Amino acid sequence: MISQTIGNRIPLASAGALEFQTVGGRWFCRHLGRILPLSLVAKILLCVGGIAISLMCNFEPVRADDIRPVANDLFENTIRPLFVAHCIECHGPRKTESGLRFDTRDTLLQGGDSGPAISLEMPRESLMLLALRHQDGLEMPPDKPLSEAEIAAVEAWIRAGAPWPEGVVLGGTGPSLRGGEITDQERAFWSFQPIRDPQPPTVVDPPGLSEIDRFVMRKLKEMDIQPSPPASRRDWIRRATLDLTGLPPTPEQVQSFLDDRSETVEADRIEQLLASSAYGERWGRHWLDVVRYADTAGETADYPTPLSYKYRNWVIDALNADLPYDQFVMQQIAGDVMANAMLVGSDADSLDADQLRRYSELLTATGFIAISRRFGFDVENYHHLTIQDTIDVLGQATLGLTLGCARCHDHKFDPVNIEDYYAWYGIFASTKYSFPGSEEKRRPYDLVPDVPPAVLAQRQREIDLQMASIESQQQPVAEQLTQLNAQIQQASGTSQFFGFEEFELGKPPSQPYLALGTATITAASQSPFANVFRYGDRGIAFPSDTQNNAFGMTLADALNAESSPRIEYSVDFRNTSIANQGQGAYRFYVGHGPGTSAAMELAANATTFFVKDGAQYQPVADLKMGQWYNVHVVMDLRSQRFEGTLTSGSETTTFSVQSFTSNWDGIVDYTFVDRYGPGSGETPAHEIDNLIVSSTPLVSNSPLAEEKALPADAAIDLPRMFQQRRELKAIADALNEQRDRLAVGPVAAEEQIYGAFEAPTAVNCRVQLRGEPTRLGDKVPRRNLEILGGEAVPSDAGSGRLQLARWIVSDENPLFARVMVNRIWQQHFGRGLVGTENDFGTRGELPSHPELLDWLASRFRESGYSIKAMHRLIMTSAAYRRSSGFDSDAAKVDPESRLLWRFNRRQLTAEEIRDAMLQASGSLDPSRGMAHPFPAVESWGFSQHNPFYAVYESNRRSVYLMQQRLKRHPFLGLFDGADTNVSTARRGMTTVPTQALYLMNSKFVHEQSAAFADRVLGEFDNDAARIDRAHWIALCRPATASEQDEAVRFLNAYRVAVSTSSMPSDAADHTAWQAYLRTLISRNEFLYVD
């Protein structure tokens, strides 16, 4: 009841009057025509001259200073962003149109050429509102009016007295500029204040609220906003599953949840989701956004970093294991230091498997430092920029401060000076980063072994012993091979050609030959001719077909007209059968390289032997099936002519050629036989033996072997010698393989880590004037930021990274817990309690619920920094359970639902869209992603004009896709994936035509819809059941009756349309289903979370 001496009007100086009235037994208060919530009125009255008044209302007790945060919230969350976006550019300190400035409250009250911009006595008549409504000839902004909700917010702000936080000056970029010594006022900024542990407010209606909801409801009641009702259980389970795993629930999971009516069903489901390996993949992706993870370096050629994936997987594993967040951060900053400290007093023999695993994990965590972006042609010359990237990302990720702004000068807005920056700079300058490779230095180095030094040394000792043993075995084997080769050469008269006797039966010829297609060493392929090779029991057999069955060899020495004016060629061959009477011919080649520069070319098909004279093949003689022939050719490299004979032993044909082929370049270093002679079709099955190219004269065609007696020792010993040589070479090859394996060193390539480690010497660095490393100022000792304590790095602490990690995670640091709980909140609600999740400085937003933020930070600490504990708190709140239903009245006061009166609908991230499509189609590979198939390091030669670029297709979760810095992954880039060059606190969501075109036309979406069709067609045999199943899979609900009817009409019409193109009915049905299912996985209900 209001005191009768006051009546129903309470005058407020310069702010109009409060008018009270009752309707239906309830009291309302009207201020200048606008109804105000009584809880807010009470706070106003308590602030105005200590008026003693008692209202019979159900609202909680309030403090006199509670009114200011409420008013400031309106300014920071709504008014300030509007002024900065639409007004300050033309009405600020740099440009002042019509004499009006928006940079302070006083300048608005003072106004411009037309008078004061705002009127606190008559808010509706304020010139600002007239201009915003484009009335009375005033138009602001001039191009496009603000929305009705935005104009209503400005009017509400003016009616509230135009509250403006002390010291805030809008100048296009935010607060006024600063520099120099940190002031008490700067230290008093809200985010640098110790974390309080406030008691949740008392809220009577509705009863039974959680602590979180009591903070939220108090704000809603202050603004007289009714919260939306709870979401449907189907919406909640889809929301929760996507939030925690990045995947939609399966139909079976949805139905199980809907069937469970227990009081703990939501909590139980949260526990199941938190226990899923998919949880780490979803939340690991958020952290990888924040730390700008990429699989390439980002310098001019964007060199691959093949081992980065180990850090990515470490993040996923750490989150799945609920590694306490303070340890999670410490290990990324100083895991190597912690690993070495863990080993103090241990030797190689005393370390067990768990300790070795732990050591490797700690080193892997320092991948956070190694993945810092690299710059320039030679990245070592630009390492100062890489250190800036490290400092900037570390500051944003863990403190919500943009420390990189202090590289060239004192931070212009936050209490961080240039000395603070170079104090941290010295810490990272005393750290070695793994080197990724660059255009200047093409190979990676400074990779970190994943085993302790003691184990490394022990392994090296073992390697040394094994190498010594191998070398002692190699020497006698090498001596035996040298002796045996000399014996073979003496017996055969050649050191390179042996009539194929050196190869194993049943296998293709091996080194020094290169074989293609089907070429097999057989005993039946032994030629009877003995003019060149007097021995033998094997040759090469080729089948009759159209493939290129071939073999070739590089000669031991390149020959030319000057060094070898005359060379000779000899080969034995016969045809054994022909398939389909093909007229294809196989070719005999001698020239430069494998086919590019022929000096001599001969050929044979099933019936004819050819010689190529210049550019034309000429027939020389008929061939008989099954008959062996010897070709002997003498080539004159000076005159570029050759002549020769073809003999069967009983018949001989001579031939001569006036010209080598026209493209011969004067060198002979290669010989081969392939299928590319004249004619087409199958080549005959044929056999070849006794091939030789020689710079010394060969014996001309001689009688057949059976007519010529061979020395018994040659016939017997040479095959034995070749067998012995094969055995010795096998031993030598095995020893060489062992040696090469050991030569890699004590750590194989896959056991290396892309991380960071202590530099040999720690250094304090000088200030780089204006950020230029060539212009140096005073030396700055390594220490903490002054605003966080300024503690110095001890002289015996190495780089100081471990101390830095401890300072950051200390309970004395008010930013650490606040920033992370804000990130967790943001991932659940789409926006943090502080809307600038990477910026808790003066340019950032004030928290919408400051007490709730501190209460959550206190619970985070209390839980031992358990991220999963925070999920449980947040997801069991009524605020999280709310529906996304729209309320126009609430939207006028809080259009973006920053006060959490409803759940803001959100678009799926790029990864969630892709993964959900793969899951719907049944194509999702749930296995863990490992290393990417990058080109071999030995082949790297990327440059700024030819940078590395690749897309590696995979059906695994999208977190495992290879992501580059200079060129984004096509799918992730199109659907607003994180920028891999900067810390991404929140994904910016766009809706552009190219996204719609992709969903309609892309190969990926068509492949998934085809696989989705296979799935539903295989599970049911009637359209109604298939349609229902498709809706359950894609949308987590059954199809409605109208959707069933629409789907049937669509499918029937599509079947008719495609069947007119002579498509079989089964294919037409499948195509129709593909098209229909494509509409399901591209509709908003699939692509958004309610």
N, C-alpha and C positions, 0 to 999 in steps of 0.2 A: 504494500500500500504506500502511496506517495503522500507526504505530509501536506495537509490542507493549506498550510501557510504558503506553500509553493504553488499549489494548484497543479494543473497538468502541463505547464510550460516552464522549462528551465532555460534561461538565457545563457548563451556561451559567448564570451567575448570574441568578436570578429569572426564568429563561425556560425551565426544564425542561432536557432533555438531548438531544443529537444521537445517534441510534442508526444505525450503519452495518451493512448486510448485503449479501450478494451473491446474485444469482439468475441462474443460467445464465451465469455469468462476468461479469455486469455489476453495478457497485456502485450501491446506492441509499442514500439517507439518509432516516431517518424522524425527525420532530420532533413529539413528543406525538401520535403516531398518524398524522401526515400526511406523505406522501412529498414531499420537496423536491428541486428540480433541483440537481445538484451544482455548477453554476456559481454559483448563489445561495449554497449552503453555503460555498463557498470564500471568497466575499466576507464572509460573516458571520464565519468563522474568522479572517480577516485583520484584522477589526475588534475581535476579542475578545482583548485582552492580547497581541497579536503572536504568537499560537501558531504555531510552526513545524511545518507539516504538509505532507506531499506526497501528493497523490492521483493515481493513475494514471488520468487521465480526459482526454478530448479537449474541453477548453474553453479559451477564449482567456484571456490574462493579464488581470488586473483590478487596478484601483486601490482603495485602502482606502476612498476617499470615494464609490465608485460605488454603495454599498448604499443611501445616503440617497435619491437620486432615485428608485430603484426603489420604496422604501417610500412616499415622498411621492406617487408616481404613484397608488398604490392609494388613498391618502387623498383626493387632489384629484379624481380621476376617478370614484370610486365612493362612498366613505364620506361625504365632505363633502356631496355633493348629497343623499344619503339623509337625513342628519341635518337638513339645512336644510328639506327637503321634508316630513319626517314627525315630527321630534322637537323642534326648537328652539322651536316656538311654545308648547308646554306646559312645556318644560324648558329655559328660557333665562333671561337676566338680567331679562326683563320679567315672566315668569310661571314659578314653580318648583313644579310639582306634586310631592308626595311628597318634597320637599327635594332632588330630583335635577336637576342641570343638565348640559347637553350642550355648553356653549359653549367649554370647554377640556378638554384631556386630564386635567389635575389634578382638575377637578370630577368627571369620570367615575370616576377612581381613588378619589376620596374618597367618591363615591356619595351616596345619599339615606337616607331613613328605613329602608330594608331592607338597607342595606349598600352596599359598592362595586358599581358597575355592571359593571365588567369585572375579570376575574382573569387576570393574566399568567401565574401559576403553573398554573392549571387553566382554560384558555380555554373549554372546552366547558361548564363549570359556571358561567360568567359569568351573572349575573342578567339582563344585557342580552339574551343569546341565549335564555334561558328565556322572557323576555317576548316576544321577536320570534317565538318558536315557539308562543306562547300556551300555555305549560306552567306547571304548579304555581300556577294561579290568576292568573298574570301575563299581561297582554295589552297589547302595544304594537306598532304603533299600535292603538288600541282599535276602530276601525271596520273596517279591512280589513288582514289580515296582509300582510307583504312577500312577494315571490316567493321561491321556494327559492334562485334564483340570487343574489338580494340578501342573503338571510340567510347564504348560503355566503360571500359576499364580506366580510360583517361578521366572520364567524368567522375567515376568513383574515387579516383585518386585526388582530384581537386576537392570533392566533397569532404574527403577525410583530412583536408587541410594541406594538401600537397606535401606530404612528408618527404624529406630528402636527407639521406644519411649525412652526418657531419663530415666535412672534408672532401666529399666527392665532387669532382669537377669533370664534366663531360667535354672532351675535346676531340672527338672522333675516335680516340683510342682508349678512353677510360679515365682513370684518376689523373691528378696532376703529376708532373714528372718529379723524380726524386734523385738523390745522389749524396755521397759523402757519408758521414757517420750515421749509424742507425739510431733513430730517435726513439724516445719512450712511446710516442704515439704509434710508430710503426711496430714496436714490440707488442703494443696493446691490440693489434689486429686480431680478429676473432680466431683465425686458424692457428695462431701461434700461442694461444692460451692453453693452459693445461686442460686435459680432458676431465670434465666433471662426470659424476655418475648420478644424474638426476633421478629423483623418484618419479615414476610414471604418474601423470595427473589422475585425479579422481574423476571418473565419468560415470554418472549414475545410469544414464540412458543412452544406448542400450546396455543392459547388465552383462556381466561375464566376459568383458572384452579382454583380449591379451594386452600385455604391456605395450606392444607396438601400436595396437589399435587405440589405446587410450591416448597416446600422443597424437595420432592421426585424427581421432574424433574431436579432440579439443580444438584443433585448427578448423575442422569443418563446422563445428558449432559456432566458432567465432565469426565465420563468414556466412552463417545461416544456410549452409549447403547440406542437403540430404544425400547420403551416399547411395550408390546404386545397389540393387539387391545382389545376392550371391550369384555367381555364374552357375550354369548347369553343370552337373557332374561330368558330363561328356566334355564340355569345354575345359573344365578344370584338369581332367586327366590328360587331355591333349596339350594344354598349356604347360603343365608340370613336366611332362615327359620331354617335350621339346626344350624347355628351359634347362633341364638337367642333363639331357643326353644329346640334344641337337637332332633327334630323330622323332618322328611321330610314333605314337603307340600302335602296336599291331591290333587287328580286330579282336584277337583273343585277349590281349591285355585290357582293352577297353571293356569288353564284356565281363571279364573277371572283376574289374573294378566296379562296374555297375551292379553286379550281382552281390557284391560284398556290402552289407549294410551295418557292419560293425562301427563303433564309435572311433576306432583307431585306423580306419581304412586309409585315410589320407596320409597319416604319419607312416603307416606301414608301406604305402606305395613310395613315399619319399625315400625311405630306407632302401627299398629295392633298387630304386633309380640311382641312389648314391653309391650302391655297391656294384653297379654295372661298370664295365670297362669303358663303355661309351661316355660315361660322365667325364673322365679325364680328357677324352677327345673333344668334347664340347667346351669344357671350361679351359682346357689347355689352349684351345684356339683363341679364346679371349686374351689370355696372357700373352700369347704370341703376337696378337694385334698390338698390345701395349708396348712390347719390346721390339717391334718392327722386324719380326723374323723373316728371313729370306734364305734361299738356297744358292744365292749368288752374291758377289761382293759389292756390286754397284759402281765400281770405277768405270773408266771409259769403255772397257771391253766386257764388263759384267762377267768376270771370270766365275766359273762354278766353285762352290765350296762343298765338295761331295760329302764331308763328314758333319755338316750342320745338322743333319737329320738326327744325330745322336742327342743333341741338346733338345730338339723338338720332342723326341720320345721321352727324354728325362722329365720334361715339364709335364707331359701326360701322365707318366708313372707317379710323379711326386703328388699330383693332385688326386689321382686315384687312391694313393696311400694316405691322403689327408696329412701330408707332411706339414707340420706347423708353419704358418706363414712367415714367422720370423726366421726359422731355419731355411725355409724356401728362398728367402731373399738373401740371407747371409751366404748360403752356398753358391749362389750365382755371382756374388761379388768376390768371395774369397774362398771358394771351395778347395782350391789347390793348397792354400795355406792351412786350412783346416785338415786336409788329408795328410799333409806332412806332419802336422802336430799330432795326429792320431798315431803315427808310426814311431814316435820317439821311444827309444828303448827296445824296438823290435828289429829282428834280422830276418833275412829271406826265409829261413827254415821255420821261424816261429809264426809266420803269418798264415792264417787259415783262409778258407774260401770266402767266408763272410767279410773278413777284413779287406781282402783283395777286391771284392765286389764293391764294398763301401768306398774304397779308395778311388776306384774307377768312376763311380757315380759322382763323387765330390768334384773330380776333375771335369767331368762332363758338364756339370752345372755351370762352369765358367764359360761355356759356349755363349752365355749372355753377353760377355765382353767381346768374344771373338766375332760375333755376328754384327758388330758395329759396322756401319757403312764405310767403304773405302772410296778414295777420291783420286782422280787424275790419272795420268799416263803411267807414272811410277808412284805407287801409293805410299811408299816410304817417305817421299818428299812432301806428302800432304797428310802425314800422320797426325799433325796437330788438329786437323779437321775431324779425323776419326775419333780422337780423344774428346773433342767437343760433342760429337754424336753420342759417345758413351755417357758423358756427364749429363747431357740434356735429357736423354732417355731415362737414365737412372733417376734424375730429379723429378721428372714427370711421373714415372711409374710408381715410385715409392713415397714421394713427398708432395706431389702435386705442385711442383715449382718449376718454372722455366729457367733453369740455371744457365742454359746456353746463351741467354741474353746478356750475361755478364762477361762474355769473352773479350769484348772490345772496350767496355766502359762499365761503370756501376749500373746495375739493373735500374731501369728508369721507373719502375713501379713497385717492385717488391724489395724488401730489405736484404738484398744480396749484392755485395760489392765485388769489384773486379778481383780484389785480393782473395775473396772466398772462392771464386772460380779457379784461380791459379793455385790455391791451396789444395783443391781436389785434383787439379790438372797434374800436379807433381806426383800424386798417388798413382795415377794411371800412366804417367810417363815413366814411372819406376816399375812398370808391368810390361811383360812381353806378350804381344798378341800373336796368335798363329797367323801366318801369312798366307793369303789365299791364292797367290799368283796374280800377275798383271801383264799388261802389254809389254812392259819393259823387262820384267822377270817372269817368265812364263810358267814357273813351277812353284807349287806350294812349299813352304818350309816352316820351321818352328812349330810343327805339330807336336802334341804332347803324348808321350807313351802312357798307356792306361795301366801300367804296373809301376810299383815303387822302384826307386833307384837300386835298392838292394837286390830285388828280384831281377832287375835289368842286368846288373853286374853278374849275378849268378848265371843268368842265361848266356851272357856273353862268354863267360868262362867255358860253359858247356859247348858253345858254338866253336870256340877256338880249338878245343880238344877234338871235336868232330871234324873240323876242317883239316887239322893236321893228319887225322886218320885217313880222310879222303885223299889228300895229296899223296900220302904214302902208297895208296892203292893205285892212284892214277898213273904214277910214273912207270911201273912195269907194264901196265896195259898199253900205254902210249908207245913204249919201246917195242912191244910185240907187234903193234899195228904198223909201225914204221918199217919193221923188218919184213912183215908179211906183204905190205904194199909193194916193196921193192921186188920181192919174189914174184908177185903177180905181174908187175910191169915187165920184168925180165922174161917171164914165160909167155905173155900175151903180146908184148911189143907196143903196148899203149898204156897210158895212165888214166884215160877218161872213159873209153868205150870198151865194153867187155862182152858184147853180144847178149846183154841182159842176164848173164849168168850170176850176177851178184845179188839178184832179187829172189824173194821167197815165192814158191809155187802157190797159186791160188790167191795172190794179192796183187794190187796194182804196183807198177814200178814206183819207187820212192826216190828220195834225193840221190843224185842231183837232178832227176827228172821231175817234171810237174805233170800229173795225169789228170784228165778231165773225163767226165762221163764214165763209160765202162771200158776198162782196159785191164786185162788179167794175165798174169804170168802163168803159162801152162807148159807142160812137157811136150804136148802135141804140136806146139808152135816152134819147135826147134827146126831150123833150116838145114837142109842137107849140104849146102854150099860151105866150102872150107877155104876159099881163096883169101879171106881176111882173118877169120877166126877158125882155128883148126880144131876146135873142141866145142862142147856144149850139149846141154840137155834141156833147154828151155827157150821160149820166146814170148811175144805178146799176142794175145788174141782179142779181137774186137767183134761185137755182134753186128747183125744186119738190122739197122734202124735209122731213124732220122736225127738222132741226137748227135752232139759233137763229141764223139769218142776220140780222144786225142791224147798225145803226150809230147813233151818238148824239153829241151835242155839248153842252158846257156853254156857256150864253149868256155874252156879254161882260159883261152886267150882270144882277144878280139883281133881279127885278121883283116888286112887291107892290101892293096896292090903293091905297096912299098915293102911291107914286111913279109908278105907271102903272095908273090905274084901268081902262084899256081897252087890250087887246093883240089883235093879229090874227095868224092862222096861215094859211098857204097851202102846198099841196103838190100835185104832179101825180103820177098813178100809173096803171098799167094791168096787167092780168093777161095773161100770154102763153101759158101752158099749165098743165096739172095732171096729176100722177102719181097713178095709182090712185084717182082721184076722191076724194081726201082732203078733209075738211071743216075742216082747220086754217085759222085766220085770222091775218094779220099785223096788228100793232097800231101806231097812231100815238099818240104820248104827248107831253103837255106838262105839266110839273109841277116839283116840287122833288126834285132828285136823280134818279138812274137807276132809277126804278120804285118808289120807296118812298112817294111822296106825289103822286098824280096829280091835276091840276086837270081836264084834258080827256083823254079816251081815245076814239079812233075805231078801226075795224077793217074789214078786207075779207077775204073768202075768195074762192073761185073764182066765186061767183055773186051775192054779196050784200054791200052796204055797211052797216055798223052804227055806231050812236052809243050811247055809254054815258051813261045818265041816272041819276045817283046811283050805285047799285050794280049796275044791270042794263043789259046791251046790248040795244038795240032795232034791228030791221032798218029801214032807211030807203029803200033803192032796190036794184033788180036791177042787176047788172053784166054787161057783155058781154065775152067773151074777145077780147083784142086791142084793145079800145077805150080810149083815153086819157081820164082824168077829172081835173078840177081840184076840190080841196076848198078852200073859203075860209071861215074861221071867225072870228067876232068874239067875244072873251071879255070878260065884265064881271067884274072881280075883286072888285068891291064886293058885287054881288048874287050872285056865284058862279053865274052862268048863262052860257050861250053859245048862239049861233045861227049858222047858216051855210048854204052852198049846195054842192051837188054837181052839176057840169055836165060834159057830154060835148061841149059846143059847140053841139049841136043840141037837147039836152034838159037841163032844169035841175030839180033837186029841192031844196026848202028844208027845213030842220029846225031845231028849237030844243030846248034842254035846260033843265029847271027847276033843276038842281042839279049842281054839281061832285061828284066822288067824295067820299065821306064822310071819307076820311083826309087830304085836302089840308090843309096847315098854313099856307097863306097866302103862300107864296113860289113863284115861277116862275123857275127858273134852268137847266132842262135840257129837251132834246127828243130823242126817239129814235124809231126804227121797229124792232120786233122781231117774233117769231113768236107772242107770247103773247096773241093775241086769243081770242075764244070758239071753241068747237069743238075737234076733235081730228083727228089724222092729218096728212098732208102739207099744207103751205101751197102755194098755186099759185106757179109761177114768175111773178115780177112785176118791174116796173121803176118807179123813182121818180126824180123830177126836181123842180127848182125849189122846194125846201123853204125856208121862211123863217118866223121868228117876229119880229114887229115891234111896237114900242110906238107907231109912227105908222101912219096908215091906208094900206092897200094898194089898188091898183087892182083893182076887182072883175072877175069873169070877163069876158074879152073874146073877140072872134072868134079862130079858130085862126090860127096864125102865118102859114100860107100865104095867108090872106085879108087879112093886114095888112102893109103895106109897112114894112120896117125901114130906118133910116138905114144906108147902105152902110158908113160908117166904123165904126159900132157893131158890125156883123156881122163886120167884118174885124179891127178893131184889138183888141177885147177878148180873143179867143183868143190873139192875138200877145202882148198884155200879160201874160196869165197864163203863157204859155210863157217869156217873158222873166223874169217873177218867179220861176218855178221854177228857171231857170238861175242867177239871182242868189242865190236862197236856197241852192242847192247849193254855190255858191262860199262864201257866208257860213257855212254849216254846216261845210264842210271847214276853213275858217280857225278857226272856234270849236273844232273838234275838235283841231286842232293846238295852239291856245292852251291848252285844258284839259289836253292831254297834257303840255305843258311846265310848266303851273302846278303839277303834282305836285311839281316840284323836281328837283334833280339825281339823286335816288335814288328809284326807284319802290318801292311798298310791298313787293314781293317781294324787293327788294334790301336791305331792312333786316334787322338782326340783333337778336335778343332776347338781350342780353348785358350786359356791365359795362364801365365805363371810368373813368378817373381823374376825381375831383371837382376843381373849379377850385382848391380850397385843401385841403391836408392838415391834419388836426387830431389832436391828442392828446385823449383823452376822459377824463372824470372817472368814477370808480367810481359806479355806481348802487346806492345803499344798499338792500339787500334786493331788488335788481333793479328798483327803481322809478325811472324816468327823471326824476321830479320831485324826488327826494331824492339830491343829489349829494355825493360825497365828494372825495377827493384826485384830482388829475389824474395819469394814468399814461402815461409815454412809450410810444410804439409800439416793440415789441421782440419777440424770440422768447420762447418759454416758458423759464423759468429752468431747468427740468430738462433742456432740450435745448441750453442754452448761454446764453440770455438776451441775445443780441446785439441792439444797438439799431438802429433804422432810421435811416440817415443823413439829415441835414437836407435834402438835395437830392434825395431818392429818391421824392418824390411820396407816394402812399399807403403804399408799402412792400410792396405785394403781390409784386413781383418778388423782393425780399429774402426774404419769407416763403416763397415757392415754393422758393428756393434752400436755405433752412434745412431745409425739410421733406425735400427729395430728397438732401440732403448725405450723403456716406458716413459723416459723423460722427454721423448720426442712426441709432441702432440699430433703431428701430421701422419705418422706411420699408420696407426690403426684407423684413423678417420678416413684416410684416402682409400684404404682397401675395403672397408665396409661400405663406403660409398660406391665403389666399383661393383661389389656384389649386389647391392640394392639396384644399381643401374641396369645390370644384366637381367634382373627379374622384372623391373617396372619400366624399362626403356629409357629411364632418366634417373640420374643420381639425385639424392637429397641436395647435393651441390651439383647444379646442372653442368658445370664446367669440370668434368671429372679429372682432367689433367692439370687444372689450374685452381689451386686454393689460395692464390695470391689476390692482390687488390683488383686485378682485372677480371677475376673470376666472379661467379655469382655467389651471393650469400646463400646459406642453406635454407631450404624451405621449412625444415623442421630441425633447428639446431639442437634442441634437447634430445630429440630422437637419435640424431647422429651421434651425439656423445654417449647416449645410453647403449647404442649398438657397439660403439667402439669399446666401451667398458665390458660388455659381454664378450666381445672378441678377445680381449686380453684375458678375461676370466676363464675362457674356454681353452686357453693355451694356444691361441691363434688358430683355432680349428675353422677352416673355411666351411666344412660340411656342417658344423654346428650352426653357423650363420644361416645356411640354407634352411635348416630345420626351423629356426626362429621365424624367418621371414615368410616361408611358404605355408606355415600353419596360421598365419594371421588372416583376419577378415579382409584387410586391405588387399592382400594377394588373391583372396578368394572372390573378390568382386567381379561382377560382369562388366562387359565393355559397353553396356547400353548407354545411349545418349540422353541427356536431360538438358533442355534448352535453357532453363533457369540457372542451373548450376554452371553451364558453359558461359553464360554472360559474366559470371563472377570469376570463374577459373577455366578459361577455354582450353587450356592444355592439361587440365587435371593434375596440376603440380601439387595440389593438396590431397590428391588420391581419392577423390569421390567416386571415381570409376577406374577400371583397369584399361589402360590405353592399348588399343589394338596395335599390333606391330607386324611389320612385314618380315617374313623369314629372311635370314641372311643368305648370302650366295651359297655358302656351304650347306645350310639346311635345305635349300631348294634342291640342290643337286643330290644330296644324300637321300632326301625324301623320295625323289623320283626313282633313284636306284632301288630303294627299299620297296616301293610300290611295285616295281617291275620284277622283283625277285632277283635282281642282278647285283645287289650290294655285297661286296666282299668284306666280311667283318675282320679279316686278318690285319695284323699290325703292319704298317708301312715301314720299310727299311730304306736302304740306300737307293738313290735314283740311278738309272742307267746312263750316267754321264759318259761322254767320250773318254777314252783312255788318256791319262795325264800326259803320256808321251806324245800325244797328237795335238796338244793345245798350242794354238797359235793365234788366238783371238785378238782383235784390234778394234780401235774405235770405228774403223770403217767396215769391219766385219765382226761385230760383237757376237758373243755367244747368245744363242736363242734356241729353245726347244720346248716342246709340249709333250709330256709323257702320259699317254692314256692309261687310265687305271679305273677299276670299279671299286677301289677301296674308298673309305671315308675321305672327304675332301680336305681334311686337315693334313692328309699325307700327300697331296698334290705338290709337285715341284713348283715353287714360286720364285720369280725373278724380281730384280729391282728395276732394271731399265725398261723392261717390257713386261706388262702384266699378263697373267694367265687369262686367256680370252673369256672364259666363262666367269671367273671371279671378278675380272675387271668390269664386265658388262653389268653384273648384278651387285656392284658396290662392295666388293671385297676390300679388305684392309690395304691401305697404301704401305708397301713394304719399305718405304724410305723414311717414314716418320712414325712416331708413336700414335696409334689410333685408339683413343679412349672409347669412342662410340661410333658405330658404323653410320655413315650418312646414307640414307635411303632415297633413291630416286625412282621415278616412274617415267620411262622414256620409250619412244616408239621402237627403238632397236631391241628392247627387251621383249616386247610383244612379238616382233618379227622372229626373234630367236625361238620363242616358245612355239611358234607355228611351224617354222621351217628348218630348224637345226637338225643336223644328223643325230646329235645326242638325244634330243627329245623324241625323235622318230624311232630311234633304237629302243628307248625305254618304253614307249607306247606299244611297240611290237612285242617286246618281252612281256609287258603287262597283259597284252591280249593273249599270248600263249598261256599265261598263268590262269586267267579267269576262264578261258575256253577249256583248259584242261581240268578245272576243278568241278565244273557243272555242265550239264547238257541242255539247259534251257535258258532263254534270254532273261527271264525275270530273275532267276537266281544269280545269274552272272552280273546283271546290273546291280543287284543288291550287294553282292560281294565286292564289286568294284568300288561302290560308295564306301563300304566299310573300310576297305584298304586305303583309299585315297583321302576320305573325309572323316573317318572314324564314326560313321553313323550309317543307318540304312537309307536307302532311297525312298523318298516320299512317293505317293501315288502319282502325283503330277510329273515327278521326275521319271518314274517308270514309263509313263505314257510318252513323254518327250523323247526318252532314249529309244524306245521301240520305233517311233516315227523316224528318228534320225537314222537308226541302223537300217531300216527298210529302204529309206530313200537313198542311202549311200550304196547299199548293195545293188540297187537298180542302176544307179549312175555308173558304177565301175564295171558291172556285168556287161554293159554295152561295148566294152573294149576287148571282147573275146577273152576275158579273164575267167578261169575256171571258178565254179561256184564256191568251192572251199576257200580259194584265194580271195574272192570277193568278200566273203564273210569275214575273213581275218582282216582284210584291209578296212572294212567298215568298223570293226571293233577297234582297230588301231586309232582311227580318226576320232571315234567317240571317247576313248580313254585319254586321248590327247587333250580333249576339252576338260576332262576331270583334273588332270595334273597341271593345267594352266589357268584354272579359275581362281578367283580371289580366296575362296574358302580353303583351298589347298595352300595358297601362297602366303596366307596371313594367320596369325594366332589371335584368337579372341580371349 
